[in-house]
Structures are given as C-alpha cells and as structure tokens.
Amino acid sequence: MPDKGFKNDMKTLPIICSFCPWNGLFKDYEEHLKVKHPNPICEFCGERFNSTTRLDEHKQKECTKITVLCPLKEFGCSEP
C-alpha cells in the first residue's frame, strides 16, 4: 500500500491523455476523463466501456479486432 507521501508525489506527475492531446497533472486526469471521455470507445472494434480501466482490460484480453504481430516474425514467420 503506498504511503501518503507517495500518493502526494503521484498527484504532481505530468500525464498525457491516451485519447486526445490533453496533458496536465495526474491529479486532474480523472476529472478530464469524466468530462471529455465519459464512455471510452475501443478504436479497434468500436465497443463502448464505462471506464478506461475496463477499456484497457478489453484491449489486453478480449478485443478480437486488434492485429497482433507474430512473435516469430523476426525468424521469418509471415503470418499476422
């Protein structure tokens, strides 16, 4: 569990929005997401989510439209 000092340091970290060109402090990012991106959409399949956390989980584990390069490409594999 992070201590109070660590949490305070986190608030002052600069961050760039993953959905638009906005940038600012971490402490302001959650409000920015609520106002500007209330229901984020997967850019690969178009599905809507109720949070960026849920969208990230979807992209990492569930989205079937994301093209993942074959890890053996450098060894000659030509499959996507």
N, CA, C and O atoms as a GROMACS GRO file, in nm:
protein
  320
    1MET      N    1   0.085  -0.118   0.000
    1MET     CA    2   0.000   0.000   0.000
    1MET      C    3   0.090   0.124   0.000
    1MET      O    4   0.179   0.135   0.084
    2PRO      N    5   0.068   0.217  -0.093
    2PRO     CA    6   0.151   0.338  -0.099
    2PRO      C    7   0.127   0.428   0.022
    2PRO      O    8   0.015   0.440   0.072
    3ASP      N    9   0.235   0.491   0.068
    3ASP     CA   10   0.219   0.582   0.181
    3ASP      C   11   0.170   0.719   0.134
    3ASP      O   12   0.160   0.744   0.014
    4LYS      N   13   0.138   0.806   0.228
    4LYS     CA   14   0.080   0.937   0.198
    4LYS      C   15   0.172   1.022   0.112
    4LYS      O   16   0.127   1.090   0.019
    5GLY      N   17   0.302   1.020   0.142
    5GLY     CA   18   0.398   1.097   0.064
    5GLY      C   19   0.402   1.053  -0.082
    5GLY      O   20   0.408   1.135  -0.173
    6PHE      N   21   0.398   0.922  -0.102
    6PHE     CA   22   0.399   0.868  -0.238
    6PHE      C   23   0.274   0.911  -0.313
    6PHE      O   24   0.282   0.951  -0.430
    7LYS      N   25   0.159   0.905  -0.248
    7LYS     CA   26   0.034   0.947  -0.311
    7LYS      C   27   0.039   1.095  -0.349
    7LYS      O   28  -0.008   1.133  -0.457
    8ASN      N   29   0.096   1.178  -0.262
    8ASN     CA   30   0.109   1.320  -0.294
    8ASN      C   31   0.202   1.342  -0.412
    8ASN      O   32   0.176   1.427  -0.498
    9ASP      N   33   0.311   1.266  -0.418
    9ASP     CA   34   0.404   1.278  -0.531
    9ASP      C   35   0.334   1.238  -0.662
    9ASP      O   36   0.358   1.300  -0.765
   10MET      N   37   0.251   1.137  -0.656
   10MET     CA   38   0.179   1.092  -0.776
   10MET      C   39   0.090   1.202  -0.832
   10MET      O   40   0.078   1.216  -0.954
   11LYS      N   41   0.030   1.280  -0.746
   11LYS     CA   42  -0.062   1.386  -0.790
   11LYS      C   43   0.007   1.490  -0.876
   11LYS      O   44  -0.058   1.553  -0.960
   12THR      N   45   0.136   1.509  -0.857
   12THR     CA   46   0.207   1.614  -0.931
   12THR      C   47   0.278   1.561  -1.056
   12THR      O   48   0.350   1.637  -1.122
   13LEU      N   49   0.261   1.434  -1.088
   13LEU     CA   50   0.324   1.378  -1.208
   13LEU      C   51   0.254   1.429  -1.334
   13LEU      O   52   0.131   1.434  -1.338
   14PRO      N   53   0.331   1.467  -1.435
   14PRO     CA   54   0.270   1.506  -1.563
   14PRO      C   55   0.218   1.382  -1.635
   14PRO      O   56   0.277   1.275  -1.626
   15ILE      N   57   0.108   1.399  -1.707
   15ILE     CA   58   0.048   1.286  -1.778
   15ILE      C   59  -0.013   1.336  -1.909
   15ILE      O   60  -0.057   1.450  -1.918
   16ILE      N   61  -0.014   1.249  -2.009
   16ILE     CA   62  -0.075   1.280  -2.138
   16ILE      C   63  -0.194   1.188  -2.156
   16ILE      O   64  -0.185   1.067  -2.132
   17CYS      N   65  -0.306   1.243  -2.197
   17CYS     CA   66  -0.427   1.164  -2.218
   17CYS      C   67  -0.405   1.064  -2.331
   17CYS      O   68  -0.345   1.097  -2.433
   18SER      N   69  -0.452   0.943  -2.312
   18SER     CA   70  -0.436   0.841  -2.415
   18SER      C   71  -0.544   0.850  -2.523
   18SER      O   72  -0.541   0.774  -2.620
   19PHE      N   73  -0.640   0.942  -2.507
   19PHE     CA   74  -0.748   0.955  -2.604
   19PHE      C   75  -0.745   1.085  -2.683
   19PHE      O   76  -0.809   1.095  -2.788
   20CYS      N   77  -0.672   1.186  -2.634
   20CYS     CA   78  -0.668   1.316  -2.701
   20CYS      C   79  -0.537   1.387  -2.666
   20CYS      O   80  -0.459   1.334  -2.587
   21PRO      N   81  -0.512   1.504  -2.722
   21PRO     CA   82  -0.386   1.573  -2.696
   21PRO      C   83  -0.373   1.639  -2.558
   21PRO      O   84  -0.270   1.698  -2.528
   22TRP      N   85  -0.475   1.630  -2.472
   22TRP     CA   86  -0.469   1.692  -2.340
   22TRP      C   87  -0.348   1.641  -2.263
   22TRP      O   88  -0.311   1.524  -2.271
   23ASN      N   89  -0.287   1.733  -2.188
   23ASN     CA   90  -0.183   1.693  -2.093
   23ASN      C   91  -0.196   1.781  -1.970
   23ASN      O   92  -0.242   1.895  -1.979
   24GLY      N   93  -0.155   1.728  -1.857
   24GLY     CA   94  -0.167   1.801  -1.732
   24GLY      C   95  -0.114   1.716  -1.618
   24GLY      O   96  -0.032   1.627  -1.639
   25LEU      N   97  -0.161   1.745  -1.498
   25LEU     CA   98  -0.116   1.671  -1.381
   25LEU      C   99  -0.206   1.550  -1.356
   25LEU      O  100  -0.325   1.550  -1.388
   26PHE      N  101  -0.146   1.447  -1.300
   26PHE     CA  102  -0.218   1.323  -1.272
   26PHE      C  103  -0.342   1.349  -1.188
   26PHE      O  104  -0.446   1.285  -1.209
   27LYS      N  105  -0.333   1.443  -1.093
   27LYS     CA  106  -0.447   1.471  -1.005
   27LYS      C  107  -0.568   1.525  -1.083
   27LYS      O  108  -0.681   1.513  -1.036
   28ASP      N  109  -0.545   1.583  -1.200
   28ASP     CA  110  -0.653   1.639  -1.281
   28ASP      C  111  -0.702   1.543  -1.390
   28ASP      O  112  -0.803   1.569  -1.456
   29TYR      N  113  -0.631   1.433  -1.409
   29TYR     CA  114  -0.661   1.341  -1.519
   29TYR      C  115  -0.796   1.272  -1.504
   29TYR      O  116  -0.870   1.260  -1.602
   30GLU      N  117  -0.830   1.228  -1.385
   30GLU     CA  118  -0.958   1.160  -1.365
   30GLU      C  119  -1.075   1.251  -1.401
   30GLU      O  120  -1.170   1.207  -1.465
   31GLU      N  121  -1.067   1.377  -1.362
   31GLU     CA  122  -1.174   1.472  -1.396
   31GLU      C  123  -1.180   1.493  -1.547
   31GLU      O  124  -1.288   1.497  -1.605
   32HIS      N  125  -1.064   1.506  -1.611
   32HIS     CA  126  -1.059   1.520  -1.756
   32HIS      C  127  -1.128   1.401  -1.823
   32HIS      O  128  -1.207   1.419  -1.916
   33LEU      N  129  -1.098   1.281  -1.777
   33LEU     CA  130  -1.159   1.162  -1.836
   33LEU      C  131  -1.310   1.162  -1.819
   33LEU      O  132  -1.384   1.127  -1.912
   34LYS      N  133  -1.358   1.201  -1.701
   34LYS     CA  134  -1.503   1.204  -1.675
   34LYS      C  135  -1.573   1.303  -1.767
   34LYS      O  136  -1.681   1.274  -1.818
   35VAL      N  137  -1.511   1.419  -1.787
   35VAL     CA  138  -1.574   1.526  -1.865
   35VAL      C  139  -1.562   1.503  -2.016
   35VAL      O  140  -1.660   1.513  -2.088
   36LYS      N  141  -1.443   1.472  -2.061
   36LYS     CA  142  -1.417   1.465  -2.206
   36LYS      C  143  -1.433   1.326  -2.266
   36LYS      O  144  -1.461   1.313  -2.385
   37HIS      N  145  -1.417   1.223  -2.185
   37HIS     CA  146  -1.423   1.086  -2.237
   37HIS      C  147  -1.506   0.997  -2.143
   37HIS      O  148  -1.454   0.901  -2.088
   38PRO      N  149  -1.636   1.030  -2.125
   38PRO     CA  150  -1.716   0.958  -2.026
   38PRO      C  151  -1.737   0.810  -2.059
   38PRO      O  152  -1.747   0.728  -1.968
   39ASN      N  153  -1.745   0.775  -2.184
   39ASN     CA  154  -1.762   0.635  -2.224
   39ASN      C  155  -1.661   0.604  -2.334
   39ASN      O  156  -1.693   0.613  -2.453
   40PRO      N  157  -1.540   0.568  -2.293
   40PRO     CA  158  -1.436   0.544  -2.394
   40PRO      C  159  -1.475   0.432  -2.490
   40PRO      O  160  -1.543   0.336  -2.453
   41ILE      N  161  -1.430   0.447  -2.614
   41ILE     CA  162  -1.462   0.352  -2.721
   41ILE      C  163  -1.334   0.285  -2.768
   41ILE      O  164  -1.231   0.350  -2.785
   42CYS      N  165  -1.340   0.156  -2.788
   42CYS     CA  166  -1.226   0.082  -2.841
   42CYS      C  167  -1.205   0.126  -2.986
   42CYS      O  168  -1.296   0.115  -3.068
   43GLU      N  169  -1.086   0.174  -3.016
   43GLU     CA  170  -1.057   0.222  -3.151
   43GLU      C  171  -1.045   0.108  -3.253
   43GLU      O  172  -1.040   0.134  -3.373
   44PHE      N  173  -1.040  -0.015  -3.206
   44PHE     CA  174  -1.026  -0.129  -3.295
   44PHE      C  175  -1.161  -0.191  -3.333
   44PHE      O  176  -1.182  -0.228  -3.448
   45CYS      N  177  -1.253  -0.202  -3.236
   45CYS     CA  178  -1.380  -0.269  -3.265
   45CYS      C  179  -1.504  -0.181  -3.245
   45CYS      O  180  -1.614  -0.219  -3.285
   46GLY      N  181  -1.487  -0.063  -3.184
   46GLY     CA  182  -1.599   0.028  -3.166
   46GLY      C  183  -1.684   0.005  -3.041
   46GLY      O  184  -1.780   0.077  -3.019
   47GLU      N  185  -1.650  -0.093  -2.960
   47GLU     CA  186  -1.727  -0.121  -2.838
   47GLU      C  187  -1.705  -0.010  -2.735
   47GLU      O  188  -1.594   0.041  -2.721
   48ARG      N  189  -1.813   0.026  -2.662
   48ARG     CA  190  -1.807   0.131  -2.558
   48ARG      C  191  -1.788   0.068  -2.421
   48ARG      O  192  -1.832  -0.044  -2.395
   49PHE      N  193  -1.722   0.144  -2.332
   49PHE     CA  194  -1.697   0.095  -2.197
   49PHE      C  195  -1.729   0.204  -2.097
   49PHE      O  196  -1.732   0.323  -2.131
   50ASN      N  197  -1.752   0.165  -1.972
   50ASN     CA  198  -1.788   0.263  -1.869
   50ASN      C  199  -1.666   0.319  -1.797
   50ASN      O  200  -1.680   0.405  -1.711
   51SER      N  201  -1.546   0.272  -1.831
   51SER     CA  202  -1.425   0.327  -1.771
   51SER      C  203  -1.305   0.296  -1.859
   51SER      O  204  -1.308   0.202  -1.939
   52THR      N  205  -1.200   0.374  -1.842
   52THR     CA  206  -1.078   0.347  -1.917
   52THR      C  207  -1.012   0.218  -1.869
   52THR      O  208  -0.946   0.150  -1.947
   53THR      N  209  -1.031   0.185  -1.742
   53THR     CA  210  -0.975   0.060  -1.689
   53THR      C  211  -1.037  -0.058  -1.762
   53THR      O  212  -0.967  -0.151  -1.803
   54ARG      N  213  -1.168  -0.054  -1.777
   54ARG     CA  214  -1.238  -0.163  -1.847
   54ARG      C  215  -1.196  -0.169  -1.993
   54ARG      O  216  -1.179  -0.278  -2.048
   55LEU      N  217  -1.179  -0.053  -2.057
   55LEU     CA  218  -1.132  -0.050  -2.196
   55LEU      C  219  -0.994  -0.112  -2.208
   55LEU      O  220  -0.968  -0.191  -2.299
   56ASP      N  221  -0.904  -0.078  -2.116
   56ASP     CA  222  -0.769  -0.134  -2.119
   56ASP      C  223  -0.772  -0.286  -2.105
   56ASP      O  224  -0.700  -0.357  -2.174
   57GLU      N  225  -0.857  -0.336  -2.014
   57GLU     CA  226  -0.871  -0.481  -1.997
   57GLU      C  227  -0.920  -0.546  -2.126
   57GLU      O  228  -0.870  -0.650  -2.168
   58HIS      N  229  -1.017  -0.482  -2.188
   58HIS     CA  230  -1.073  -0.532  -2.314
   58HIS      C  231  -0.964  -0.542  -2.421
   58HIS      O  232  -0.951  -0.644  -2.488
   59LYS      N  233  -0.885  -0.435  -2.435
   59LYS     CA  234  -0.781  -0.434  -2.538
   59LYS      C  235  -0.672  -0.537  -2.510
   59LYS      O  236  -0.616  -0.595  -2.603
   60GLN      N  237  -0.642  -0.560  -2.384
   60GLN     CA  238  -0.537  -0.656  -2.349
   60GLN      C  239  -0.581  -0.801  -2.362
   60GLN      O  240  -0.500  -0.887  -2.396
   61LYS      N  241  -0.709  -0.830  -2.334
   61LYS     CA  242  -0.751  -0.970  -2.323
   61LYS      C  243  -0.864  -1.013  -2.417
   61LYS      O  244  -0.875  -1.131  -2.449
   62GLU      N  245  -0.949  -0.919  -2.460
   62GLU     CA  246  -1.074  -0.961  -2.524
   62GLU      C  247  -1.094  -0.918  -2.669
   62GLU      O  248  -1.159  -0.989  -2.745
   63CYS      N  249  -1.040  -0.804  -2.708
   63CYS     CA  250  -1.071  -0.749  -2.840
   63CYS      C  251  -1.019  -0.841  -2.951
   63CYS      O  252  -0.900  -0.874  -2.956
   64THR      N  253  -1.110  -0.883  -3.037
   64THR     CA  254  -1.072  -0.974  -3.145
   64THR      C  255  -1.032  -0.899  -3.272
   64THR      O  256  -0.994  -0.962  -3.371
   65LYS      N  257  -1.042  -0.767  -3.272
   65LYS     CA  258  -1.010  -0.688  -3.390
   65LYS      C  259  -0.866  -0.634  -3.390
   65LYS      O  260  -0.819  -0.582  -3.490
   66ILE      N  261  -0.797  -0.646  -3.277
   66ILE     CA  262  -0.659  -0.599  -3.269
   66ILE      C  263  -0.569  -0.696  -3.344
   66ILE      O  264  -0.575  -0.817  -3.321
   67THR      N  265  -0.487  -0.642  -3.432
   67THR     CA  266  -0.390  -0.726  -3.502
   67THR      C  267  -0.264  -0.734  -3.418
   67THR      O  268  -0.203  -0.632  -3.385
   68VAL      N  269  -0.227  -0.854  -3.384
   68VAL     CA  270  -0.107  -0.877  -3.303
   68VAL      C  271  -0.003  -0.940  -3.395
   68VAL      O  272  -0.029  -1.042  -3.458
   69LEU      N  273   0.114  -0.878  -3.400
   69LEU     CA  274   0.219  -0.933  -3.484
   69LEU      C  275   0.272  -1.063  -3.424
   69LEU      O  276   0.284  -1.077  -3.303
   70CYS      N  277   0.303  -1.156  -3.511
   70CYS     CA  278   0.357  -1.284  -3.466
   70CYS      C  279   0.492  -1.263  -3.399
   70CYS      O  280   0.578  -1.195  -3.454
   71PRO      N  281   0.512  -1.319  -3.280
   71PRO     CA  282   0.640  -1.302  -3.210
   71PRO      C  283   0.756  -1.371  -3.284
   71PRO      O  284   0.872  -1.349  -3.250
   72LEU      N  285   0.724  -1.452  -3.383
   72LEU     CA  286   0.828  -1.521  -3.460
   72LEU      C  287   0.859  -1.451  -3.592
   72LEU      O  288   0.930  -1.507  -3.676
   73LYS      N  289   0.806  -1.330  -3.611
   73LYS     CA  290   0.826  -1.257  -3.736
   73LYS      C  291   0.974  -1.239  -3.767
   73LYS      O  292   1.016  -1.254  -3.882
   74GLU      N  293   1.054  -1.206  -3.667
   74GLU     CA  294   1.197  -1.184  -3.690
   74GLU      C  295   1.268  -1.312  -3.735
   74GLU      O  296   1.382  -1.306  -3.783
   75PHE      N  297   1.203  -1.426  -3.719
   75PHE     CA  298   1.262  -1.553  -3.762
   75PHE      C  299   1.204  -1.602  -3.894
   75PHE      O  300   1.228  -1.715  -3.936
   76GLY      N  301   1.126  -1.514  -3.961
   76GLY     CA  302   1.075  -1.547  -4.093
   76GLY      C  303   0.927  -1.575  -4.103
   76GLY      O  304   0.878  -1.598  -4.213
   77CYS      N  305   0.855  -1.575  -3.993
   77CYS     CA  306   0.711  -1.600  -3.998
   77CYS      C  307   0.643  -1.484  -4.069
   77CYS      O  308   0.670  -1.368  -4.038
   78SER      N  309   0.555  -1.514  -4.162
   78SER     CA  310   0.485  -1.408  -4.235
   78SER      C  311   0.337  -1.400  -4.197
   78SER      O  312   0.262  -1.325  -4.259
   79GLU      N  313   0.295  -1.475  -4.097
   79GLU     CA  314   0.156  -1.470  -4.050
   79GLU      C  315   0.135  -1.343  -3.968
   79GLU      O  316   0.226  -1.298  -3.899
   80PRO      N  317   0.016  -1.284  -3.976
   80PRO     CA  318  -0.009  -1.163  -3.893
   80PRO      C  319  -0.021  -1.196  -3.746
   80PRO      O  320  -0.041  -1.106  -3.664
   0.00000   0.00000   0.00000
